[in-house]
Amino acid sequence: MPLKEECSLCGKVLPLYLLKRCFRCKQFYCSTCVEYTDDGNILCLNCARRLVSPRRLGTKYSPLSRYLARRARFTDLSTLSFHQIEGIIGESLPTVAFQSAGWWENKPASGHRQAWLDVGWRVESVDMEKRAVAFRREKGILRISKEAEKRRQKQAKPQKPLPKARPRTSRKLSKTKMARMVARLKNIERQRTAPKTYPGKLKR
């Protein structure tokens, strides 16, 4: 039997030979979740969106911090699949996040873990089989640590522009491809949130 792998964006399980590998993030995707640049390179929709979107302030996991901060107004528990987190941050999680539960531990409180710790959340449990993680909000008033506040102030300061590196290959996307890419991303998100339907009629 051919080896099978899951699309890193929409979650479809397909034979490995039918999947495409993004030359930027090196993850595997189905044919509906990739786009081609003018020079023939394969880009996943997340990487393509980052190329055409303006640079955002903060770290890679800052959108997850903002998401959990908003969720704190309504609930103390939030369960997210790994693919949902990738959709929130707009990038692919590292391979180790899918292979080791230790990547999701709350200690040491540094790196990607600051995304949930700085806004008063902790990882309660991780299901590596279902690829989902449960976050629990800590009780009490949310207080951002001094170290987190210093990092935010440092990120808000204008940084000196880095010297432009010479690109190895062109990564241009036409306006038509950009529009098609955005539409496909919306369809994937709509399919995730749509209720499941089952064929046939229920007998009373």
Long-range contacts (C-beta under 8 A, 24 or more apart in sequence): 7-33, 8-33, 8-44, 8-83, 8-86, 8-92, 9-33, 9-44, 9-45, 9-46, 9-83, 9-86, 9-188, 10-83, 10-188, 10-191, 11-83, 22-47, 25-91, 25-92, 27-92, 32-184, 33-184, 33-188, 35-173, 35-177, 35-180, 35-181, 36-177, 37-169, 37-170, 37-171, 37-172, 37-173, 38-170, 38-172, 38-173, 38-174, 39-169, 39-170, 39-171, 41-169, 41-171, 43-171, 43-173, 44-92, 45-181, 45-184, 45-185, 45-188, 46-86, 46-90, 46-91, 46-92, 47-91, 48-173, 48-177, 48-178, 48-181, 49-90, 49-181, 49-182, 49-185, 50-90, 50-91, 51-171, 51-173, 52-173, 52-178, 53-90, 57-155, 57-156, 58-152, 58-155, 59-114, 59-115, 59-155, 60-89, 60-91, 60-112, 61-89, 61-112, 61-114, 61-115, 62-115, 63-88, 63-89, 63-90, 64-88, 64-89, 64-115, 64-116, 65-114, 65-115, 65-116, 65-118, 65-119, 68-115, 68-116, 68-119, 68-121, 68-135, 68-137, 69-119, 71-137, 72-119, 72-120, 72-121, 72-137, 72-142, 75-137, 76-136, 76-137, 76-139, 77-124, 77-134, 77-135, 77-136, 77-137, 78-121, 78-134, 78-135, 78-137, 79-132, 79-133, 79-134, 79-135, 80-132, 80-133, 80-135, 81-130, 81-131, 81-132, 82-131, 82-132, 82-133, 83-131, 83-192, 84-192, 85-133, 87-189, 98-128, 98-131, 101-126, 101-128, 104-133, 114-148, 114-151, 118-144, 118-145, 118-148, 119-144
